[in-house]
Amino acid sequence: MEWGLANRNLSGIEAIGVDEVQWRSGHTYLTLVYQIDTVKRLLWVAEERTEKSLRGFFESLAAEVKAGIQFVASDMWKPYLKVIAEQISAALHVLDRFHIMRNMNVAIDEVRRAEAAQM
């Protein structure tokens, strides 16, 4: 693993995906960062799903690698959103359809309930 980390080439990364995965019962997560452009590969794994866990990924990158990231896909987890906005603000940030539609449905349901209450 040490050899792989010392010899990996991170140049040319244009698009990344940020997500978390539950890895133990309960609410124990890992933060994952993938390259999702021409090459599909896992770039980072960190314990927890916090600002600190994602910030570690960006701190491991050279400035020119961060500057080359043009697109990022993620869910709407606020700690991730904050770090992404700070670290790669020029990148186009695409939010996942599941969370967008869930929030849209909640908002529509609130309007429907309010209108039904008025009637």
N, C-alpha and C positions, 0 to 999 in steps of 0.2 A: 504494500500500500504506500509506504513512504517513497519508493522508487516511482510509482505511478504519479503521485502528487508532485514530486520534484520534476518530472518529465512531461507533464501534460501540457498541451497547447491550448490556450484559451483565446487565441486570436480569431477574429472573424465571427464572434458570437453576435448575432443580430436580434435574436428573439429568445426570450426565456419564459418559462412558466413557473409560477410559485404556488405551492399547495401544501397541505398537511395530510398526514396519514395517522390514523390511530394505530398504535403498535402494542398496546397492552389494554386489558380490560379497564373500564373507567374512562377518564378523560386524560389519557397520556398520549401525547402526539409527538411526531417528528415533523420538522420543517424540511421540505424538499424543494430544490430548484433544478429545473431541467433546461437544457438547450432544446428548443423546439423549431429551429429553422431547418436548414438543409441536413444537419446532423441531429439525431435524437439521442441525447445522453443525459445521464444524471450528473449534475455538477456539484451538488451540495446536499448534505444531510446534517441536521442539527437537532438536538433534543429540544423539546418544547415547541410551542407555536407563539413566539413572542417577538417583539421588536428586536431584542438582542440576538435571537437565533437567526433572523434574516439579515440583520445588520452585519453579522459575522461573514456572511457570503460576500457582501459588497466590499467589506474591508479587506477581503482576501484578493480582490481584483486590482489589477493595475488601472490607472486612470484611463489609459487608452482603450482598455477592454470595456470599462463602464461607458465610455463615450460612444463606443460602437453599438451598444444595445439600443435598437430602434423600437422594439415592441416587447411588451410584457403582458402576459395573461395571468389573471389571478381571480380568486373569489373576493368577497367583500369584507374579509377579516380586517378590522380597523388597524391593528398593529402593523400588518403587512402593507396596507394602503399608505400609512404614514411613512414607513421606511422607503417604499418605492418612490413616493413623491419627493422625498429628500435626496435620494441617491441617484435616480435616473429620471429627473423631471422632464427631460426632453423626449423621452420615449413615449410612444402611443400606448396607453394602458387600456387593455381590453378586459372587461369584467365578464365572468362566466354567465351564460344564459340562465342557468338554474336559479342563481341568486337574484338576478334582475327580475325574472318572472315571479319568483316568490314575493319579492317586495312589491311588485306591481299588483299582484293578486291581493295582498294585504291591504294596499291602499284602495283598491276598487271595492273590497269588502267593507271597509270603513265608510266609504261614501254611500254604498248601498244601504248599510245599517242606519246611517244618519238620515237619509231620504225616507226610509221606511218609518223611522221614528216620527218624522214631521207629518207623515200622512196619517 
